[in-house]
């Protein structure tokens, strides 16, 4: 009877609509938060095991349970094949600690890109073979072109287009260019029973 | 219900796993379970070094030696086969002329040697062929170091840098922006090593180590 069983799909689809490829490498899954409707393609690597070891003083004083989230990802994000998300790390009060990596909604991460940012806003498009350095802060509606190297600690303001090695501001997102960041349609084109892309 | 057999090599007992390379692992080493060690020559990893998950160390072409307090990040490849035949030839020429004693004791023809305090970042590739990386050097994300290249002490290769085969990079060089070079005159080598020691202290507690798997 087991041969009648439907073949296992390439993706695991969760109740909240996340599509996680079976061939993705998620280390420390308990510390990775997915907001829902997020696509994780094969060969993606997320380092959830690199958690924060030094707690913020306010939390330590309140005696609250430590928040161990290493990587949090919003809704409708798309992580392309071979990209790697890892939390940034730095010395803090005499010890080395990692800090959480926060990603907003509708964020596209291209193939073979390595992201070590502190914060990525919503509606951000990161091309392929990009390196986002440690503790970079990327605001909303930003487009990072292919092959860009965003240096550590860089802050990219909203509505900018950056490119180069190291990254420089090369333009602004035009007035009507906001809809291009929407990833709902892209989300439907992958998964175990994908819909064709709208023409 | 019969047990489904995995297609992955080595995960089931009846498939012949490729032979493990001879290893020389320090007792204070931190090596993640999913690290890949392959090849036929000796792989020696010295004390307090941290190897992240999914790093690949290949000794098909020669001995791979990693010094003390190094960090090898995920998806980094040490000892990759050179991409072009000219790079292999360059390595041979250099070996014939110099022979600086960097080769291992087991008559390794073309390996990789990392000194102490070396960081190999995510997805960086260091080709085999008597390649040497000096103390305190950082090989940036996705960089490629060609076969037979000799990188000096305290160099910084920014992400996606390419070092040609057989090239000699002097001490304290910073390679940035598509191959531009400058000399690092900050003199913060000691501080960098100290920070790295702290980072290693923490990573050792964070990454579950399983050296027994490779022995």
Interface residues (C-beta under 8 A of the other chain):
Chain A: X2 X25 X27 X45 X47 X49 X50 X51 X53 X84 X86 X89 X91 X94 X95 X96 X97 X112 X114 X129 X131 X133 X147 X149 X165 X166
Chain B: X1 X2 X34 X53 X54 X74 X75 X122 X123 X140 X141 X142 X158 X159 X160 X176 X177 X178 X195 X198 X199 X201 X202 X205 X206 X207
